Amino acid sequence: MAQTQLQRQIFPRSTGKNLENAGLGSPPKLLIIGAGARGNAYARAVSESTNGSIQAVAEPVRYKRETLGQKYIWGLSQPSEGQSFGDWKEYVQYEQERRRRKEGGIVVPPGVDAVFVCTLDETHAEIIVGLSTLGLHLMSEKPLATTLDDCLKIYRSLQPAQGETPNRIFSIGHVLRYSPHNILLRKLLLEDDVIGDVISIEHTEPVGWWHFSHSYVRGNWRRESTTAPSLLTKSCHDIDFLLWLLCSSPPGSNGVPHLPSQVTSSGSLIHFKRSRKPALAGGATNCLSCPAEQSCIYSAKKIYEEAHLAKGHTGWPVDIVDPEIEDYMMTNGKSSAINRLRERLAHDYDEITSQEEIERRPWFGRCVYESDNDVCDDQTVTMTWEDDPLTNRENNSPAGPFKGRGAKTATFHMIAFTEKQCERRGRIYGSKGEIEYDGKTIRVYDFASKQTQTHHPRQPGGGHGGGDNGLAQQYVKAINAVKNQNQEVDEAQQMHIGCNLEEIIRSHAMVFAAEEARKEKKVLNWTEWWTANVETTTRCEAKK
């Protein structure tokens, strides 16, 4: 019943605070850790789509911290006590002291109820484990962590003591679950049964040709050794999306997941490497001094200056190159801003630059064929399910033991070289029909009637087809339910978030299994891999 309610959620058309969860006691107060693009996206989503309020920000870069704070917290005033922190550790120290003072009878500012963790992927584990003792509700941007060990460390830190029930909501930035398009898609597939039993799914994430060069060749996510594989950093929520459709129990069922039987993967870094460098470029390593710059589609000057800043666009991706570019242009004019951008793009490294310096930062003017990137720019993952009917004792569905549990296959393709940018598309083949989807429309073809019905889900705006706002809404609703309606945490978790921590671990584990299969060129038995790498590890750590 709870999952059915989540799937049928239609997000409000209005923005602002006049929402269905407004006025329910004290509005949730939230802390943003990490004031980059994702931190600002969730701050905006909370402010526009919920009755929650952003109460504090923790961010080491002063400009980013003050920009988010002025926009969502303290306005043109100065930050008050408990609103601005240099990093998450400073916040934890403050909160511990605030609680001690409160226990001592001293009047203190109210604390926050919940946190958004929106820092670099490799920092999530330390932060979440560090926050776990405070008992706050937590939402982590995806991925949960960059290694399976860190994912399991987070899992253990958030588990209630033996005999106790969960005491906090936990959510993950798997925003594809929360867009109106995908909620309708799952309803059509699992509740309305419009194409019968699922036989196969083909799902593609088109990253976008220059977007990939920005983030995964020149940017923070270019190296496995410093971050993680691109399947994790870019596409872990696509793997989660497929498991949500095919593995998580459908509405009205008994909750037993249909687990995959096998997983395999193939892919590599195909294009962005020195062997593909145009001969005209010669020994150039930076676009601003390259003789092939005018003919190269990956020219940093073309991407950041000509396609964006010269047209007055100071947001993403230009503000990633220079976070202060918007204020600088407003103060000094476009021409000066372009010169400033070119100075940033001219930054380069050579043979005497330390490896530590090269790895610690992005190089947005670097030649895409001379970068130190090593993550895949083209990869496929294939997951296979076998017939797994429920026993008579397990089955409570009138549709029978095979409902949602028949043999099926899911193929995921992450590809850099596309016109579309992160606009997922796919086909679902069923026993009674076929579905085609693209993030905007859902086309259903029925074999019996030979008729096609096209659905146009509402496009509410915001990131990921409304998924950013949708996730923020459900997170704040869950907090409201626990804080103001005395709902049990596990009930609010399932009703509003729609998944638990084990499902979050499962989808991340599938990524790590796929990467192992890709690197070792093999097909993995999922049950055996899960037992060896997750269950056994968790049991061993619990005994320590």
N, C-alpha and C positions, 0 to 999 in steps of 0.2 A: 504493500500500500504506500509506504514512504517513497519508494523509488518511482512509483507511478505518479505521485504528486510532483516529484522533481522533474520528471520527463515532460509533464504537462504544464510546467511553469511557463507562463508568458510574461516576459519582462515588461514593466510599465512603460508606456509611451512617453510619459512626462519625465522631466529631470527635476533636480532640486529635492527638497525635503518632503514634499507632499506625496508620500509613498505609503503602501499598506503597512509597513512595519514602523511608521513614524508614531510618536506619541506613546510608545509602550515603555513607560518607566524612564529610567535614565539612559539616554542614548550611549551606545558603546563609544569608548575613547580608544584611539589607536595610535601606535607609534610606527613610523616608517624608518627602517634601518636600510640605508642606501638610497641616496637622492638622485640616482641616475634616471635613465629612460623608464625603466620598469617601476621604480619607486614613484616617479611622477605620474605614471599611468594609473597606478592603483590609488594614489592620492586623489587624482581627478575623478576616478570611478566612484570612490567612496563619497566624495563631495557632491557629485552630480546625481547619484543613483541610490543613496541610502540615507538613513537618519543618523549614521555614525559621524564622528568628527575626528579629523586628524589632530591629535593633541601634541605630538612631539616628533622630532626628527633627529636621527643620529647619522652623521655623515662627515668623514674626515676633510673633504674638500670644502673650504669655507664658502666659496661662491655657490656651489650646488646646495649646500645646507641652507644658506640664507635665501636663495631663490625659491626653494620649495617652502620654506618657512613663511616667507612674506606672502606667497600665493595662497597657502592653505591653512596657516596657523595664526601668526601674529600680525599679518598685514603690514601697515606702515609703522607700527609701533616696534619696540624692542622686545625680544623674547623674554617671557617671564620664567620664573624658576620651573624647572622640569620640562621645558619645551625644546631646548637645543643642546645637542651633545656632539662632541667631536668624534666619537665612535661608540660601538655597542658596549664596550667594556666600561666606558664612562657612565653610560646609562645604567648598567647593572649596579655599579657602585653607588650611584645616586639612589636607585630604587631600594637597595638594601638599607641604606641610611634613612631614607624616607620612611620606610616601614618601622625601623627602630624608633625613630622620633615619634611616629604616630602611636606606637605601643606605649611610649613614655608619656602620653597625654599632650604632646605638642601638636598644635594645629599645623597641618601640612597641606600642600596642594593635593588634589585627588590624583591617584595613579591611573595608568592606562589599563584597559581590559585585555588588549590584544596587540599583536605585532605583525607587521609585514616585513619579511626578510628579503631584501631586494639587492643584495650585494653580489660581488663576483661569485660564480658558481663554486669555486674551490674554497670559499670561506664559509659556506653554509653550515657545514658540520660543526665547526668550532662554535659558531654563533648559536645555533639551535641547542646544542648540548649545554652551552653556557647559560642560555635562557631557561632551560628546562626546570631548574630549581625554583623559579619564580611562580610557576603555575599559571602563566598567562596563556591565552589562546594564541595559536601560531599559524601563520600562513607563510610558506616558503615559495619563492619564485622557483620555477623549474630550471634545471634539474635539482632534485633534492640534494644531491652531492655528486662529486665527480668520480668516486670509486664505490664499489659495492661495500667494502669495509666501512666506509663513512656512512653509507645509507643505513647499514645495520647498526652502527653506533648510534645514529639518530633514533632508530627504531627502539633500541634498548633504553635510551634515555627518556623516552616518552611513555614507556609502558608503566601502568599503575602497579603499585606493590601487590603482591599476591593476596588475593581475597578482596581487593578493592576495585571499584569501577573507575572508568576513565574520568579525569577531572578537567580536561581541556579539549576544545575543538582544535583539530589540526587539518589544515588544507594545503594544497599544492597548486602551483600555477599551471595546471593542466586546463587551460582556458577553452580548449576545443569542446569540452563537455558542456559548456555553459552558454554557447551561442544559440539563438533561436533556431537557426538553420539546423544545427546538429541535434538539438533536442527534438525537433520535428522528425528528422531523419530516423532517429532511434525509435521514436514512437511508431512511425510507419512500418519500420522493420520488425520490431519486437512485440508491439501491442496490436497494431492493426493487421499485421501479417499480410501485407499487400503483395509480397512476392513469394509467399510460402517459406519453405525451409531455405536458409542461406546455404549456397553451395560454394561460392567463392567471392572474394572482394579484391579489387585492385585499387589501391589508394596511393596518390602521388602528392608529394610536397614539392612544388616548383619554387625553389628558393629565390631565383632571379639572378641573372648573370652578373650585374654590378653589385647587388646586395651581397652575394657570396664573396666577391672580391673585397668588399668593405669589411665584413665581419670575420670571415674565415680564411682570408689570405693575408690581409694587412692588419686586421683587428685583433681583439683580445682572445678570440676563440680559434686561433690558427694552428695551435700546436697541442697534440695529445699530452705531451709531457708537462705542460704548464696549465692546461685546462682539462680537456677530455675529448674523445672522438666526436665528430660532428653529428653522428647519429644520436648521441646523448644531448649535446648542447643545443642542437637545432631541432631535433625530431623526436625527443622522448615523449612529447605529448601526442605525436602521431601514433606511436606504438601504443600509448595509453588509450587513444581514441579507438583503435582497432580492438583492443582487449575489452574496452567498455561495450562495444557492439557485440562481440562474439564470445567473451569469456564471462564477464560479470552477469549475474543472474538476471533474467528479464523480469519486468514487473509482474507481480502476481504469482511468482514462483516461490520455491522454498529457500532460496538464497544460496544453493550449492553452485559454485562456479563451474563452468565447463572449461577445464584446463587444457591448454594445448598439449600435443604429444611430441612435436618436434619443432625445431627452429634451425634455420640456416641463413647465411648471408653471403653476399659477394659485393665487391666494390673496391675502389682505390682512389688515389689522387691521380687523375688522368691528365688534366690540362695545365694547371698552375704550377709549372716546374720549368727548370732551366732548359730542358730539351725542347720545349715548345716556344722558346723566346724567338721573336723575329730577328732575322739576320741583320736587318738595318739598325737594330738597337745596339749592336756591338757590345761594349763592356759597360754601358750605362746601367746604373742601379736605381736611379731616381727619375721619375717622370719629367721633372722640370728641367733636366739636363739631357734628355734622351732624344736622339735624332729621329726616333720612330714615334714620338709623342703624338704628332698630328694625325697619324694613320692608325693609332692604337685605340681600340674601343675602351680599354681599361685605363686610359690616361686619367690620373688623379685630377689633373687640371680640368678635364672635360666633366668628370663625375661631380666633383665638389664645387668647382667654380662655375663653369659654363651651364651646367644643368640645374644648379641650385642657387648658389649665392648671387650670381650675376642677375638672376631673376627675382631676387629679393627674398628667397627662401633661406631662413636662418635656423630652421629646425633640423630634425634628423635627415641626412647623416652629417650635415655640416657642424652641428653643435656637439657631435661626438669628437670631431677633429679639434674643435675649440669651443668649450662650453660657454665662453663669454662672448661669442661672436655677435649675438643679437644685441646686447647692450653696447658693444663696441661700435656696431654699425649705426645704432641710433644716436650715439654721441659724436662719432667722427665721420659718418657718411659711408656710402657703399664702396667708393674707390679705396678708401683707407682700409676698410674691412677686407677687401679683396687682397690688398697687399699683405695684410696680417695673415690671411689664410695661406697665401703663397709661402710666407715664412715658415708656417707650421708644416706645410707639405714638403718643404725643402729639407727637413730633418732626415738624416740618413745615417747609416753606420757603415763601417769598413772593417778591414782585417784587424785593426788595432782596438776596435770596440770590444769590450768584455762581453762574454756570453750572457752574463747576468743582466747587463744593461740592455742588450738586444731583446731578451725575453721578458723584461719587466714592463714593457710598454708597447702600444701599437705604433706602426710606421705607415701612415696613410699616404705618403708620397712615394713609397717604395715600389719598384717595378714588381708586378705580380708574378713575373717569371724568375725573380731573384730574391723572393722572400724566403723566410725560414719555416713556412707553413708545411704541414704534413697530414692534415685531415682529409678525409675522402671528399671529393667533389661529385661523386656519383656512387650510389649504393642502393642495393635492394635487400630486403629482408623477407623471407618466406616463413610463415608460421602455419603449421598443420594441426588439425584436430581430427581425432578418430571418433567413431560412434561411442557414446558413453551414456547409455540410458540410465535413468534413475531406478533404483530398486523400488519395490512396492512400498517399503517403509518410507523412503525418501520422497516419493512422488506424491504431490498433492495437487497436481495440475490436471484439469479435465482434458487438456490437449494431449495427454499421454506422456510416457517417459522420455520420448525423443524430442519433445518440444525444446528448441534451442540447443540441443545437445547432439545433433547429427554431425557426421564427418564434414569438414569444410576446410578451406584454405584462404589465407590472407596474404597478399603480396603488397609490400610497401616499397615505394621508390622515392628516394631523396635525390634530386638532381639540381645542380647549380645553373645549368645553361638553359634558362627559360625566359620568355617575355614576361609572363606573370610572376608576381612576387608574393610568395607565401599564400596564394589563393588556391587552397587545396581542391583537388578534384578526384573523382573516382567512379567506379562502377561496381554494383553489387548484383551478382547473378543468383537468382533463386529458382526454386522448383516450379513456381507459378508465374514468374515475371522477372523484370530487370529494372534496376534503379540506376540512374545517372545523376551525379550531383557535382556542384562546383562552388559551393559556399554561398551562392546567391539563389539558385534554383534547384529543385529536386524533381526529376522527370521519372515517372513510374509507368512502365509498359506492362500491360497484363496479357499473358499468352492466350487466355480463353476468349476474352472479348476483342483482342487485337486493338485495344484502345490505349491511348496515352493520356495521362493526367499530369499536368505540370503544376508544382507548388512554388509559390514565391514567398518564402518566410520573410517576416519583417526584418529590415536592416536597421538596427537601432543606432548605428554609428559606434565610434570608439574602436579600440583595437580588437583584432581577431573576430571580426563579424559580430561584435557585441559581446564576445566572450569575456573580455576584461571587466566590463560592467556587470555581466552576469555572475562571474565568480565573486566580485566584490559584494554584490547584493546577497548572494547565498551565504557568504562568510559572515557578513554583518547580521543577517537573519538568524543564523545559528547562534551567534553570540547573544543576540537579543532574547532568543528562546531560553537560553540557559540563565542569563542575567535577570531578565524581567518577567519570565513566564514560568520559572522553576521547572523547566523541562530537563530531563536527564541528558547528560552530555552525549551518550551513545545514541540516544534517540534523535537529538538535534543534529548530530553528525550525519546520520543516515538520511534524515528527512531533508536537510538543507544542503549539505556538502555532497551527499550521494555516494560517497566511498569512504573506506576506512584506511588506516595506516598500512594494513597488510596489502590492500590493493595497490597503494602507492608504491610499496616496496616491490610488488610483483611486476608492475610495468617497468620500473627501473631495472630490475633483475633481468627482464627479457632483453633489454638493450645490451647489458653486459654479456649475456649469453650469446646474443647475435654477433657481437664483436669478437668473442672467442671463436665462434664458428667461422666468421670471415677470415680471421687471421690464420687459423689452423686448417682452413679449407675442409670443413667437415659438417655433418649434420648432427645436431645434439638432441638427445632424448631429454625433453624438458623436465620430466619428473625426476629423473636421475640427477640432472644438473641442479635443480632446486634443492633436492635433498642434500647433496654434497656441499653446495656453496652457500645455502641460506639456512636450512634447518639445522644441519650439523654444526655450522659455525655459531649459530645463535645458542644452541644447547651448550657448546663448549665454553662460550663466553659467560653464560649464566652460571656455570659451575665455579668460575674463578672467584 
